[in-house]
Amino acid sequence: MANNQSTSAEQKPATIAIVGGGIVGLVFAMAVKRHCGITCEIYEKATKFYDEEDELTEGDWELTSIGIRRWKLQKVLFQAAVGMGIPFHFCKATKDVIIRDDGLIDVLFEDGSQRTTQLLFGCDGAHSKDCEVMAGDATSLEYTGVTCLMGIAENCPVKQKGISFPSSHTSGCHAVYFPTGPNEQCFQVHWPIPVEQANSGNWGNLTDTMSKKECRALAKRLKRDGWHPRFFIEPLNHVTHAVRVGFALMKPSLKKWSYGKNKRVVLVGNAAHPPVPYIGQGAQMGIEDAGTMAWLLKKLCVDSKGNFTLENFGKAVELYEKIRIPRTSHISECSEEMGKMQELRGDVDARDSLEFMIQGEVMMNGALPIMFQGVSHHYQKSVDRELRKFELEEQRNVVSAYMPGVLEPSDGERKRNAKKEEEEMREAFEAMMYGTVAGQ
Ligand SMILES: Cc1cc2nc3c(=O)[nH]c(=O)nc-3n(C[C@H](O)[C@H](O)[C@H](O)COP(=O)(O)OP(=O)(O)OC[C@H]3O[C@@H](n4cnc5c(N)ncnc54)[C@H](O)[C@@H]3O)c2cc1C
């Protein structure tokens, strides 16, 4: 691992530089190495990710555990990436990105150093510098008016095995609790806040004293609301560290995720589509982005001898946007829908019928069907499907150029195509309703 390594313009340009070593940047670097044999360089603004002393505990925690702490995932990914020989540079905050006339990209860092690269992938999160520089003021973050206090209750025996979604109609609070270990659980309590406080500057990690104070105050409020003392109040009294966050949407959402000459600056993960609360699939969407892009690079940019070439990079990016923008927009809309439903749980009139519906859905399906849409997608299949369409289109273009009109569909073909379209619409409808698509 290279740490604080100085970079200069005289170095041979990197093939791929990644800005941001979060979950998505790390997954992308490993996927590219595995699929294309290219070693990306990662530049991360943080000085370190976690306490070096803090080791992951191995154990036989049953597989029913459904939660994973994000820093633990990041730590595992970081160790795996370094183990694969991927250079990871800490203390490298991007300040600017300059696209040169020769197509190369200069990445300038806050410490005065810079790195030149052929391709740049911006994986630097919701406040992406790459997005700011490239998309300019075409878009900005707009806060949703929902705040969340989240934390981990440690040394507190877990009383419930699965995920729980309690809510209060008195204070408008609603929450999710899930186990992350035998004596450990994660909670995220949401409640609406006035718009003027929504874009608060003091989001982020709370000091241990503040964490305890805020969680105790929240526990009292929820106790008054009648939340179950052992399931939901006790964990709040076992918190040492909490985080307060606000949620934001990119408004307007980005219509393109690639910028610069030949589209060689590309956004991935939260940088392209910050997650909205509730559905909790931001990392999942970012990981899918990373897998999709890496698989497209393998299919379109690695030649038969295994060499990486940029000839078809533009096509790879075009397909990446074609596949990923509708998918992430759809999940974002689902998340907003889920948010509206959660807010309604605070409404006395709607509450009873809504709770009945939620309990019924969870009993029948194990979760709300809207949540399944995130897990019913196979990124490689979606790429292969688009590539097949692309190849067919290319073939048709060649044939049409030599024999105009020969490929005009016959009446029989037209009927078959109409039937196929109808089936596709039905599948899309089923996917929307139940989260499953035949063949995926
Ligand atoms: C309360 C909460 C609960 C969540 N629950 C879930 C869940 O259950 N499931 C799920 O899938 N997702 C969940 N998410 C979303 C998920 O955490 C994010 O979508 C995911 O972490 C995004 O990964 P990323 O790598 O794109 O961005 P980030 O994790 O934000 O990583 C970006 C990295 O870039 C670095 N960086 C930033 N700026 C610069 C710069 N200028 N130069 C260099 N480096 C820079 C940062 O230090 C960071 O390491 C949750 C999020 C929150 C807030």
The ligand as an SDF file (V2000), in Angstrom:
LIG
                    3D

 53 58  0  0  0  0  0  0  0  0999 V2000
  -27.8750    5.8750    7.5930 C   0  0  0  0  0  0  0  0  0  0  0  0
  -27.5060    5.1450    6.3430 C   0  0  0  0  0  0  0  0  0  0  0  0
  -27.8840    3.8260    6.1820 C   0  0  0  0  0  0  0  0  0  0  0  0
  -27.5990    3.1300    5.0020 C   0  0  0  0  0  0  0  0  0  0  0  0
  -28.0020    1.8420    4.8560 N   0  0  0  0  0  0  0  0  0  0  0  0
  -27.7270    1.1720    3.7210 C   0  0  0  0  0  0  0  0  0  0  0  0
  -28.1220   -0.1970    3.5380 C   0  0  0  0  0  0  0  0  0  0  0  0
  -28.7170   -0.8090    4.4250 O   0  0  0  0  0  0  0  0  0  0  0  0
  -27.8360   -0.8110    2.3480 N   0  0  0  0  0  0  0  0  0  0  0  0
  -27.1810   -0.1760    1.3450 C   0  0  0  0  0  0  0  0  0  0  0  0
  -26.9400   -0.7860    0.2780 O   0  0  0  0  0  0  0  0  0  0  0  0
  -26.7790    1.1140    1.4980 N   0  0  0  0  0  0  0  0  0  0  0  0
  -27.0320    1.7990    2.6450 C   0  0  0  0  0  0  0  0  0  0  0  0
  -26.6430    3.1030    2.7900 N   0  0  0  0  0  0  0  0  0  0  0  0
  -26.0110    3.8040    1.6630 C   0  0  0  0  0  0  0  0  0  0  0  0
  -24.5380    3.4500    1.5070 C   0  0  0  0  0  0  0  0  0  0  0  0
  -23.8610    3.6180    2.7080 O   0  0  0  0  0  0  0  0  0  0  0  0
  -23.9290    4.3270    0.4350 C   0  0  0  0  0  0  0  0  0  0  0  0
  -24.7540    4.3250   -0.7130 O   0  0  0  0  0  0  0  0  0  0  0  0
  -22.5490    3.8150    0.0440 C   0  0  0  0  0  0  0  0  0  0  0  0
  -21.6850    3.8870    1.1420 O   0  0  0  0  0  0  0  0  0  0  0  0
  -21.9980    4.6200   -1.1210 C   0  0  0  0  0  0  0  0  0  0  0  0
  -20.6880    4.2250   -1.3920 O   0  0  0  0  0  0  0  0  0  0  0  0
  -19.7080    5.1550   -2.2280 P   0  0  0  0  0  0  0  0  0  0  0  0
  -18.4030    4.4390   -2.2260 O   0  0  0  0  0  0  0  0  0  0  0  0
  -20.3440    5.5200   -3.5220 O   0  0  0  0  0  0  0  0  0  0  0  0
  -19.6250    6.5080   -1.4080 O   0  0  0  0  0  0  0  0  0  0  0  0
  -19.0110    6.7630    0.0300 P   0  0  0  0  0  0  0  0  0  0  0  0
  -19.2490    5.6150    0.9360 O   0  0  0  0  0  0  0  0  0  0  0  0
  -19.5030    8.1070    0.4450 O   0  0  0  0  0  0  0  0  0  0  0  0
  -17.4410    6.8160   -0.2510 O   0  0  0  0  0  0  0  0  0  0  0  0
  -16.8530    7.9190   -0.9040 C   0  0  0  0  0  0  0  0  0  0  0  0
  -15.3740    7.9540   -0.5530 C   0  0  0  0  0  0  0  0  0  0  0  0
  -14.7830    9.0440   -1.2640 O   0  0  0  0  0  0  0  0  0  0  0  0
  -13.9710    9.7970   -0.4040 C   0  0  0  0  0  0  0  0  0  0  0  0
  -13.9370   11.1670   -0.9140 N   0  0  0  0  0  0  0  0  0  0  0  0
  -14.9230   12.1020   -0.8310 C   0  0  0  0  0  0  0  0  0  0  0  0
  -14.5330   13.2350   -1.4310 N   0  0  0  0  0  0  0  0  0  0  0  0
  -13.2890   13.0060   -1.9020 C   0  0  0  0  0  0  0  0  0  0  0  0
  -12.3510   13.8140   -2.6110 C   0  0  0  0  0  0  0  0  0  0  0  0
  -12.6290   15.0920   -2.9460 N   0  0  0  0  0  0  0  0  0  0  0  0
  -11.1640   13.2790   -2.9370 N   0  0  0  0  0  0  0  0  0  0  0  0
  -10.8570   11.9850   -2.6030 C   0  0  0  0  0  0  0  0  0  0  0  0
  -11.7140   11.1920   -1.9250 N   0  0  0  0  0  0  0  0  0  0  0  0
  -12.9050   11.6860   -1.5810 C   0  0  0  0  0  0  0  0  0  0  0  0
  -14.6400    9.6610    0.9680 C   0  0  0  0  0  0  0  0  0  0  0  0
  -13.7270    9.9040    2.0240 O   0  0  0  0  0  0  0  0  0  0  0  0
  -15.1240    8.2110    0.9280 C   0  0  0  0  0  0  0  0  0  0  0  0
  -14.1660    7.3000    1.4140 O   0  0  0  0  0  0  0  0  0  0  0  0
  -26.9030    3.7890    3.9750 C   0  0  0  0  0  0  0  0  0  0  0  0
  -26.4700    5.1160    4.1560 C   0  0  0  0  0  0  0  0  0  0  0  0
  -26.7790    5.7930    5.3210 C   0  0  0  0  0  0  0  0  0  0  0  0
  -26.3030    7.2050    5.4990 C   0  0  0  0  0  0  0  0  0  0  0  0
  1  2  1  0
  2  3  1  0
  2 52  2  0
  3  4  2  0
  4  5  1  0
  4 50  1  0
  5  6  2  0
  6  7  1  0
  6 13  1  0
  7  8  2  0
  7  9  1  0
  9 10  1  0
 10 11  2  0
 10 12  1  0
 12 13  2  0
 13 14  1  0
 14 15  1  0
 14 50  1  0
 15 16  1  0
 16 17  1  0
 16 18  1  0
 18 19  1  0
 18 20  1  0
 20 21  1  0
 20 22  1  0
 22 23  1  0
 23 24  1  0
 24 25  2  0
 24 26  1  0
 24 27  1  0
 27 28  1  0
 28 29  2  0
 28 30  1  0
 28 31  1  0
 31 32  1  0
 32 33  1  0
 33 34  1  0
 33 48  1  0
 34 35  1  0
 35 36  1  0
 35 46  1  0
 36 37  1  0
 36 45  1  0
 37 38  2  0
 38 39  1  0
 39 40  1  0
 39 45  2  0
 40 41  1  0
 40 42  2  0
 42 43  1  0
 43 44  2  0
 44 45  1  0
 46 47  1  0
 46 48  1  0
 48 49  1  0
 50 51  2  0
 51 52  1  0
 52 53  1  0
M  END
$$$$
